[in-house]
């Protein structure tokens, strides 16, 4: 004998057991049964029926690669976004949290790719500076990389062995290609 009168009714129990696998969560089942979610959870517990933990497949947050800001950027090619999160959120009609989350994931991915590139000074080959100068990778004494928060663009500021400062523009993909082709 169960705790609840409803779960003693064989008609209700068979309907519940037939309906249970066809819906993805307790809320949907409760709506079908026209009862509250909490009552539905009690009935399911009493009959030892359980949904898997976590969100049902196909529901929940926006896809990281195709949703939110990523989708907006793809649908507005060439559009330059403001530098402040609040302004980006306003322009894209997204929440600040969505924008921050996307930028965090993108930054994390870029930082890992930059680490994978390794030390530029060990590369063979040349770099063309923003003002037309040409420099051997081996002539670089020290450098810093700054990446765009929205794309693969990189700005390389370098000090050469002759103490001359030089700036380069590149992309992560281009440096990854250099790594494959020209690494010593």
SULHUMO-V55384 format. One record per residue. N is the residue number from 1. PSI is psi in whole degrees, 0 to 359 (* if undefined). OMEGA is omega in radians with two decimals (NA if undefined). D_CENTER is the distance of its C-alpha to the mean C-alpha in whole Angstrom. Layout:
n->N psi->PSI omega->OMEGA d_center->D_CENTER
n->N psi->PSI omega->OMEGA d_center->D_CENTER
This chain:
n->1 psi->136 omega->-3.09 d_center->50
n->2 psi->173 omega->-3.14 d_center->47
n->3 psi->330 omega->-3.01 d_center->46
n->4 psi->141 omega->-3.14 d_center->45
n->5 psi->319 omega->-3.10 d_center->48
n->6 psi->319 omega->-3.08 d_center->45
n->7 psi->357 omega->3.00 d_center->44
n->8 psi->342 omega->-3.13 d_center->48
n->9 psi->114 omega->-3.10 d_center->48
n->10 psi->327 omega->3.11 d_center->48
n->11 psi->316 omega->3.13 d_center->47
n->12 psi->316 omega->-3.12 d_center->44
n->13 psi->316 omega->-3.14 d_center->43
n->14 psi->320 omega->3.09 d_center->43
n->15 psi->316 omega->-3.14 d_center->41
n->16 psi->317 omega->-3.12 d_center->39
n->17 psi->331 omega->3.09 d_center->38
n->18 psi->320 omega->-3.09 d_center->38
n->19 psi->326 omega->-3.06 d_center->36
n->20 psi->310 omega->-3.10 d_center->33
n->21 psi->346 omega->-3.07 d_center->32
n->22 psi->347 omega->3.12 d_center->31
n->23 psi->159 omega->-3.01 d_center->29
n->24 psi->349 omega->-3.12 d_center->25
n->25 psi->164 omega->-3.10 d_center->26
n->26 psi->323 omega->-3.11 d_center->29
n->27 psi->315 omega->3.12 d_center->28
n->28 psi->316 omega->-3.14 d_center->29
n->29 psi->319 omega->3.12 d_center->32
n->30 psi->321 omega->3.11 d_center->33
n->31 psi->319 omega->3.12 d_center->33
n->32 psi->318 omega->-3.12 d_center->35
n->33 psi->351 omega->-3.12 d_center->38
n->34 psi->46 omega->3.07 d_center->38
n->35 psi->170 omega->3.13 d_center->38
n->36 psi->159 omega->3.14 d_center->35
n->37 psi->319 omega->-3.12 d_center->32
n->38 psi->317 omega->3.11 d_center->34
n->39 psi->318 omega->3.11 d_center->37
n->40 psi->316 omega->3.11 d_center->35
n->41 psi->321 omega->3.12 d_center->33
n->42 psi->316 omega->3.12 d_center->37
n->43 psi->316 omega->-3.13 d_center->38
n->44 psi->319 omega->3.13 d_center->36
n->45 psi->319 omega->3.14 d_center->36
n->46 psi->325 omega->3.14 d_center->40
n->47 psi->4 omega->-3.14 d_center->40
n->48 psi->45 omega->3.04 d_center->37
n->49 psi->133 omega->-3.08 d_center->34
n->50 psi->139 omega->2.97 d_center->31
n->51 psi->152 omega->3.09 d_center->27
n->52 psi->151 omega->3.12 d_center->25
n->53 psi->154 omega->3.09 d_center->23
n->54 psi->182 omega->-3.12 d_center->19
n->55 psi->145 omega->3.06 d_center->18
n->56 psi->151 omega->3.14 d_center->20
n->57 psi->142 omega->3.10 d_center->18
n->58 psi->357 omega->3.13 d_center->17
n->59 psi->166 omega->3.01 d_center->17
n->60 psi->217 omega->-2.98 d_center->14
n->61 psi->164 omega->-3.14 d_center->11
n->62 psi->141 omega->3.11 d_center->9
n->63 psi->136 omega->-3.06 d_center->8
n->64 psi->330 omega->-3.07 d_center->4
n->65 psi->330 omega->-3.03 d_center->6
n->66 psi->354 omega->-3.06 d_center->9
n->67 psi->174 omega->3.04 d_center->9
n->68 psi->230 omega->-3.08 d_center->10
n->69 psi->325 omega->3.12 d_center->10
n->70 psi->315 omega->3.12 d_center->9
n->71 psi->319 omega->-3.14 d_center->11
n->72 psi->315 omega->-3.13 d_center->14
n->73 psi->318 omega->3.12 d_center->13
n->74 psi->326 omega->-3.11 d_center->14
n->75 psi->354 omega->3.10 d_center->17
n->76 psi->64 omega->-3.09 d_center->18
n->77 psi->141 omega->3.10 d_center->19
n->78 psi->350 omega->-3.13 d_center->21
n->79 psi->125 omega->3.14 d_center->20
n->80 psi->125 omega->-3.13 d_center->20
n->81 psi->151 omega->3.08 d_center->18
n->82 psi->169 omega->-3.09 d_center->20
n->83 psi->345 omega->-3.12 d_center->19
n->84 psi->138 omega->-3.12 d_center->19
n->85 psi->317 omega->-3.12 d_center->16
n->86 psi->322 omega->3.12 d_center->19
n->87 psi->322 omega->3.09 d_center->20
n->88 psi->315 omega->-3.14 d_center->17
n->89 psi->317 omega->-3.14 d_center->16
n->90 psi->314 omega->-3.09 d_center->20
n->91 psi->326 omega->-3.07 d_center->20
n->92 psi->355 omega->-3.09 d_center->17
n->93 psi->34 omega->3.08 d_center->18
n->94 psi->166 omega->3.10 d_center->15
n->95 psi->159 omega->3.10 d_center->15
n->96 psi->322 omega->-3.13 d_center->15
n->97 psi->321 omega->3.09 d_center->12
n->98 psi->317 omega->-3.14 d_center->10
n->99 psi->312 omega->-3.14 d_center->10
n->100 psi->317 omega->-3.12 d_center->10
n->101 psi->314 omega->3.13 d_center->7
n->102 psi->313 omega->-3.12 d_center->5
n->103 psi->323 omega->3.11 d_center->8
n->104 psi->312 omega->-3.14 d_center->8
n->105 psi->318 omega->-3.13 d_center->5
n->106 psi->316 omega->3.13 d_center->6
n->107 psi->316 omega->3.13 d_center->10
n->108 psi->317 omega->3.12 d_center->9
n->109 psi->316 omega->3.13 d_center->9
n->110 psi->318 omega->-3.14 d_center->12
n->111 psi->319 omega->3.11 d_center->14
n->112 psi->319 omega->3.12 d_center->14
n->113 psi->322 omega->3.11 d_center->15
n->114 psi->318 omega->3.09 d_center->17
n->115 psi->320 omega->-3.13 d_center->19
n->116 psi->334 omega->3.14 d_center->19
n->117 psi->325 omega->3.11 d_center->21
n->118 psi->198 omega->-3.08 d_center->24
n->119 psi->118 omega->-3.13 d_center->27
n->120 psi->332 omega->-3.08 d_center->28
n->121 psi->344 omega->3.14 d_center->31
n->122 psi->357 omega->-3.12 d_center->32
n->123 psi->151 omega->2.97 d_center->31
n->124 psi->151 omega->3.09 d_center->34
n->125 psi->190 omega->-3.05 d_center->34
n->126 psi->160 omega->3.00 d_center->34
n->127 psi->140 omega->3.05 d_center->31
n->128 psi->125 omega->-3.12 d_center->33
n->129 psi->166 omega->-3.12 d_center->32
n->130 psi->337 omega->3.14 d_center->31
n->131 psi->22 omega->3.05 d_center->35
n->132 psi->355 omega->-3.14 d_center->36
n->133 psi->153 omega->-3.14 d_center->37
n->134 psi->133 omega->-3.06 d_center->37
n->135 psi->140 omega->3.00 d_center->36
n->136 psi->141 omega->3.08 d_center->36
n->137 psi->322 omega->-3.09 d_center->33
n->138 psi->344 omega->3.11 d_center->36
n->139 psi->355 omega->-3.12 d_center->37
n->140 psi->126 omega->3.11 d_center->34
n->141 psi->312 omega->3.05 d_center->35
n->142 psi->158 omega->-3.10 d_center->32
n->143 psi->164 omega->3.02 d_center->29
n->144 psi->149 omega->3.13 d_center->25
n->145 psi->138 omega->3.04 d_center->22
n->146 psi->127 omega->-3.10 d_center->20
n->147 psi->153 omega->3.10 d_center->17
n->148 psi->141 omega->3.11 d_center->16
n->149 psi->348 omega->-3.03 d_center->13
n->150 psi->344 omega->-3.10 d_center->12
n->151 psi->193 omega->-3.07 d_center->13
n->152 psi->2 omega->-3.07 d_center->15
n->153 psi->138 omega->3.10 d_center->18
n->154 psi->147 omega->2.99 d_center->20
n->155 psi->124 omega->-3.14 d_center->23
n->156 psi->120 omega->3.04 d_center->25
n->157 psi->122 omega->-3.06 d_center->28
n->158 psi->149 omega->2.97 d_center->31
n->159 psi->124 omega->-3.11 d_center->34
n->160 psi->170 omega->-3.12 d_center->37
n->161 psi->334 omega->3.09 d_center->39
n->162 psi->18 omega->3.08 d_center->42
n->163 psi->12 omega->3.10 d_center->40
n->164 psi->137 omega->3.09 d_center->39
n->165 psi->143 omega->-3.14 d_center->36
n->166 psi->148 omega->3.14 d_center->34
n->167 psi->143 omega->3.08 d_center->30
n->168 psi->151 omega->2.96 d_center->28
n->169 psi->138 omega->3.12 d_center->25
n->170 psi->186 omega->3.05 d_center->23
n->171 psi->160 omega->3.10 d_center->20
n->172 psi->319 omega->-3.12 d_center->18
n->173 psi->319 omega->-3.13 d_center->19
n->174 psi->317 omega->3.12 d_center->22
n->175 psi->325 omega->3.07 d_center->23
n->176 psi->322 omega->3.09 d_center->21
n->177 psi->314 omega->3.09 d_center->24
n->178 psi->316 omega->-3.11 d_center->26
n->179 psi->315 omega->-3.12 d_center->25
n->180 psi->323 omega->-3.03 d_center->26
n->181 psi->325 omega->-2.92 d_center->29
n->182 psi->6 omega->-3.11 d_center->31
n->183 psi->138 omega->3.13 d_center->30
n->184 psi->* omega->NA d_center->33
